[in-house]
C-alpha cells in the first residue's frame, strides 16, 4: 500500500423575548468560597500543531472525507503550514466567499483501510478589548454588508428581529446594542447538556418554540442573528479548544491528548471605532450550568462574574479557529450544504456519517504545543 504524502506552503500569517425563561429560577445560587480570576489578555502568542486522524473502519463503496483546515488569519490567530498523509486521493479546496479551507480525501471501494491524517500549525493569543481606544482600522462596506446577511439557520427578519428590537430597546450606540443582546442571551438562554455535539444553530426554531436551551453553535448563533437583525455586523467563528484554561476553568478547557468533543463556536461583532470584537455568551452559559456541581443561575456568582465580564470583548487563546462559513457546499459531496463546518465530515454509499459520533466515525484530534528550543 502506497501512502500519499503532500504538503502545501505557509499562508500569510496575518476572517422578541425580553423576559427570562419561565422554566428557570434566577434566584441566588450558593456562592463559591472566593471570586475566581478570569482575565484573558493579548500579547503572548502560543504555537500548536493540531492533528486530525480519520480511519474508516467499515468502508462501504467509495468513501469521501472532508477535514476543516484553520483558515483564519487575524490579530488573534496566524494559520500557518499544513501537512497531510492518506492512502486515498487528496485535494485541497477553499470556499469562495467565506474562505473556509479543507482537505478532501477520496477512497475507492477496493481500499480496505482508508485513512487520512492532517496536521495544521497555528499561532494563537488571547483577546481583550480596550474600550478606551477607538483606533481600529476601518472594514470595507462590502464586508460589513456580508456579515449582516441572513443564512439558512440565521434569518434576520420575523421573530429574530422582533426579539432583537425588544432586547435593544433604549440602546443608542453599537456598543450599547451589543451589550444588551449579550446580556439578553446570558439571561434568557441556558446550556443544555443533552444537545448533541455543539447544537444545530437553528435560531428561528429556538425562538418560535421558546426552547432556548442549547450549546455554543445555538447560543452564539442566536447572538449573531440578533445583532445582524438590528444592523450590527456579526459572525460565528467555528473552532476547537486545544489546551486547558490558564485560569483553572475546567469547562473552558481542552485536553490536548484527545480533543473529541472540544469543538467550540465563538462569535464576533463589528463595533464602530473598535473593529471586530470578541464575544462568547455561550461560554458564560456553560460555566453557569457545568463548572460547579450546582447549576448557577446568577451572573453575580463569583465563579461566573469574571467570565461574564471578560467574554464581552475578549476570549482566551487556548482555542483555534477554523472558519466563519455558513451554508457551505462541500466539493464532490452528494449531501446537502453544511450549516457550519467545524467537524470532520464523511460520506459513503450509505450516506453521510454522524460527525457527532467520533468513535463510530473513527476520528481523533490531538494538539501539541510547540515551544522554542
N, C-alpha and C positions, 0 to 999 in steps of 0.2 A: 504494500500500500504506500503510495507516494503522498507525502504531506506537502500541500501547497503553502508556501510561506511568502508573504508580501508585506510591504510597509509603505507608508507614504510620509512625505516630509512634514515638518512642523508647519503649522499655520501661524499667522502673525499672532503674537501674544498681546493681547490688547494692542445681548440680544436682549303689600305695604302693611309691614308688621312692625309696629313700634313698641308693642308690649312684649314682655318676657313670655317664654313658653309656659302654657298652663301646667304642663307636667313637671316643671322644675320649681323647686323651692329655694330661692336665693337667700335663705337665712344664713347667718354667720356660721361657718363650719369651725370646728375646733382648730385653733391656730397651732402652727408648728412652734417649737420652743424658741426659735430665733429667726430673724429675717435672713433669707438666702441672698447670695450675691449672684447676679447675672447681668453682665455689662460687656457685651462684645465690642471690640474696637478694631479699627483697621490699622494697617501698618506692619503686621507680622505675617509675611507670606509663608505658606507651607506647600510642599510638593508631594504629590501622591501618584503612584501607579495603581490604576484600578483595572482589575481583570475580571472579565465575564467569560465563563466557560459553559458551553451548551453541549450536552451529549444526548442524542436521540436513542432511547433505549429500545423502542419498538417501532422501527420505521415501517411506514405503510405507503408504498408508492413513492412518487417524487416528494421530497421533503424540502421546505424552504424556511429559512430563519432570517430575521432582521434584528440587529442589535443597535440600540441608540449609541451614538458617539457624542461625547461632550463637544458642543459647537458654540458655546458662549465665550466671547472674549470681551471683557469689561473691566471696570475698576475693582471688581471683586474676584474675577477668575481669568486665568490665562489657560486656554485649551491648547495644549502643545502636541507632541507627536503621538502617533498610534502605530501599533504593530499587531499582526494577527496571523493565525495559522488555522488551516482547515484541510480536511480531505475531500472537500467539495469544491465547486467553482465559486469564486467570490467576486463581488462588485462593490465599489464604494459609490454611494449615492447621496444626493442632497436635495431637500425640498427647496423649491424655487423661492418663495417669498419669505417663509419663516427661517430658512437656512438650517433646518434640522438635518444633521448628518447621520448616516447609518452605514453599517456593514451588512451586506446581503450575502447569504451563502445558500447554495442550492445543491442538493444531493440526488443522484439518480436512484431509482428503485433498487438497483443492484448493490448499493452501498449498505453493508450490514451494520456498521457502527458509525453513523455520521457524527462529526463533532466540528465545532468552531470555537476558537478562543481569541478574544480581543483584549489587548492591554492599551489603556489610554493614560497618558501623563497629563496632569493638570496642576496648576498652582492656584491656591485659594487664600482668601483672607476674610476676616470679619468685616462687618459694616456697621457704622453708627453715624447717623446724620447729625451735622452741626446746624441746628435750626437758626443760629445767629448769622450764618453766612448765606448769601444769595449770589453765588458766583458760578453756578452750574452752566456748562456750555448749552447753547440752545439746541433743541432737537428739531428735525425737519417737520414741516407741517404735514407732509405726506405720511411720515411715520406715526405722528400723533393721531392722525385720522384713522390709520390702520388699526391702532390699538384702542379705538372706541367702537369698532365694528361688532356686530353680533356674530356669533358662531352657532353651530347646531345645538350645543349644550348650554351656551351662554347667550340667550336673547337679551335685548336691551329695551324692549317695549313691554306693554301689558303690566302684569303683576310685578315684574322686576323693576320697572321704572316707578310704579306706584309705591313700592316698598322703599326705594331709594329716596324718593321725594319726601316721604314721611320721616325717614331716618335723618335726612339732612336739613330738616326744617330749621330756619334761623341761621344757618351757616352762610357766611358771606365770601370767604376765601377758599381756595383749593385745599389748603391745609385743614381748615375747619370742616369742610365736607369729608375729606378722607378720615379725619379723626372721628367724626360722628358715625361714618359707615363702619370703621374698625370697631368702635365701641358697640355698635348695634350687633355686629357679628358675635363678639365676645359675650354679650348679654343674652342673645336670643338663640344661638346655636349651641350645640354641645357635641363632644366626641362620643361616637357610638362604636365601641369596640367590635360589635358583631358585624359591621360592614366589612365586606371582603376587600382585600388589598387596600388601595388608597381611596376607594369610592369611585363613582362614575362622573360626578360633576354636573349632573342634570339639575340645574338650579331652578328652572321653571316648575318642574315637578315637586321639588322640595317646598317651594313657596306655596304652590296650589294646594298641596296636601297638608301643609303645616308641619310636616315631618322634617325638622331642621337638625336632626342628628346625622352625623357623617364623619368622614375623615378629611385629610388635607385636600384631596382633589375636589371634595364637595365644598368645604367651608371657604377655602381660598378662592375657588371659582365663584362662589357667591359674592365674596368681597370684590373680585374683579368685575363681575356683571353689574353690581350696584354702582360701582364707580363709573363704568362705561356709560351706564344709562343716564347719568347726570353730567356727562361731558368730560369726565376725568379719564385720560388715557391710562389704561392699566393692563397688566398681563400676568398670567400664570408662568412660573418658572419651574420646570419639572426636573427633578434630580434625585440624589441619593445621599444619605448621611454616611460618612466614611469612618469616623473615629468617635470616641467618647467626648462628651461635652467637657470643656475645661472648667466648667462651673459646677460639676457634680450632679447635673440633672440626668437621671437615667433615661427618661423618656425623650430627651433631646440628644441622644447618643446613638452611635453606630458601632457595631462590633466588627472591626476590620477583617477578622478571620472568617466571618460569614455574614454577608450583607443581604441575605434573603429577607425581604420584608422591611428593608431600610429605606426603600424609595420614599421620597418626600417632596411634595409640591409646595413652593413658596409663591409669593406674589410681589409685584412692584406696581407703584402708581407714579405717574409723572405729575409733579407739582411745580408750578411756575416759580422760577428762581432757585429751585432745589434740584431739578432734574429727576431722574428715576430714583425713587426712594424705596428701600426695602420694607416689606410688610409680612407679617405671618400670624394673623389672628388664630389660625388653625392650631398652631403650637400652644397658644395660650389655653385653648380648649383641651388639648391633650394633657398639659400639666395639671389642669384643674381636675380632670377625670382620673388620671392614672398615676401621677407622680407619688401620691401617698395612698395609704390603704383606704382612706375615706375620700369620697367624691367632694372636692372643694367647690363651693358654689358662690364664692365671692372673690373678686379681684383684690380685695383688701387683705386677703390672707398673705402672710409673709412669704410663703412659698411661691405664690402666684404673682404678687405685686411687681417684683423686679422684672419678671418675664413679660408681663403685660406692658410695662413701660418701655422696655428695650426693643420689643418686637414691633413697635410703631416707630419705624425709622431705622431698624437695624436687624441683623441676624448674625449668628455665629458661623465662623469659617470652617467648621468641621463637616462641610457639605459640598457636594459637587453638582453643578447644573448641567443638564443635558441640552435642553432647548426650551423654546416658548411656543411650540407649534400646536395648532388645533386643526381638526378636520384634515388629517394627514392621509394621503393616499400612498400606500406602500408600493414600490415598484415591483412588478411581476406577481402581485397578490391577486387572488381570486376573491378575497374577502372585502368587507366594507371598510370605509375610511375609519381611521382611529380618532376618537375624541381628543386624545393626547398620547404622547409617545414617551413613556417612562420605564417600560418593562421590555425584556426580550419578547419578541413575537415569533410564533412558528405556525406553519401550516403543513398538512399533508393531504393525502387523498380523502381522509375522513373530515377535513375541515380545519379550522383554526384551533390551536392549542389554548389551554387555560393558563394565561400568564400569571394568574394569581395562585397557581399551584406549582411552585418551583421544583418540588420533589417529584411530581408526576411529569412535568415538562422536562425536568432534569437540567436545571441550570444553577450555577453557583457564581456569586460575585464576591470578590475579596479586594482589600485595599492594602497597600504597603506605603508607609511614609518614607520618602527619600530624603536623607539628611546629607549635608555637606561632609565630605570626608576630610 
